[in-house]
């Protein structure tokens, strides 16, 4: 019992290692390209991750995926339940997850 504080203090070592290493890790290319709108840094990050000089195909792929996501229509829960094609799948998942919560499986 007297050594419990050491056990709780052991988490400090990985935390310090992470804080020291984190500034040297490259940013995510998707984040740099889509959020920061910085193509040159995104290109350098892709080159670092992939190890090749020509990454124009990957940049175009990320931009195309972003355009598709922007054009995707979000559906509310009520619209999802009104759609006959997915209604039974949604009900099945909701009932299954409700049973997991009520049977105490998560507590085990």
HURAJO-V28490 format. One record per pair of residues at least 12 apart in sequence whose ideal C-beta (glycine too) atoms are under 10 Angstrom apart, sorted by the first residue. I is the first residue (numbers start at 0). J is the second residue. D is the distance in whole Angstrom. If there is no record, write none. Layout:
# HURAJO-V28490
i->I j->J d->D
i->I j->J d->D
This chain:
# HURAJO-V28490
i->24 j->47 d->10
i->25 j->40 d->9
i->25 j->43 d->8
i->25 j->44 d->5
i->25 j->45 d->10
i->25 j->46 d->10
i->25 j->47 d->5
i->25 j->48 d->7
i->26 j->40 d->7
i->26 j->41 d->8
i->26 j->43 d->9
i->26 j->44 d->6
i->26 j->47 d->10
i->27 j->41 d->9
i->27 j->44 d->7
i->27 j->48 d->9
i->28 j->40 d->8
i->28 j->41 d->5
i->28 j->42 d->8
i->28 j->43 d->9
i->28 j->44 d->4
i->28 j->45 d->5
i->28 j->46 d->9
i->28 j->47 d->9
i->28 j->48 d->7
i->28 j->49 d->9
i->28 j->54 d->8
i->28 j->57 d->8
i->28 j->58 d->8
i->28 j->61 d->7
i->29 j->41 d->8
i->29 j->44 d->9
i->29 j->45 d->10
i->29 j->57 d->10
i->29 j->61 d->6
i->29 j->64 d->9
i->29 j->65 d->9
i->30 j->44 d->9
i->31 j->43 d->9
i->31 j->44 d->6
i->31 j->45 d->9
i->31 j->61 d->10
i->32 j->44 d->9
i->32 j->45 d->9
i->32 j->57 d->10
i->32 j->58 d->7
i->32 j->61 d->6
i->32 j->62 d->7
i->32 j->65 d->8
i->33 j->61 d->7
i->33 j->62 d->8
i->33 j->64 d->9
i->33 j->65 d->5
i->33 j->68 d->9
i->38 j->58 d->7
i->38 j->62 d->10
i->41 j->54 d->9
i->41 j->57 d->9
i->41 j->58 d->7
i->41 j->61 d->8
i->42 j->54 d->6
i->42 j->55 d->8
i->42 j->57 d->9
i->42 j->58 d->7
i->45 j->57 d->5
i->45 j->58 d->7
i->45 j->61 d->9
i->76 j->89 d->9
i->80 j->93 d->10
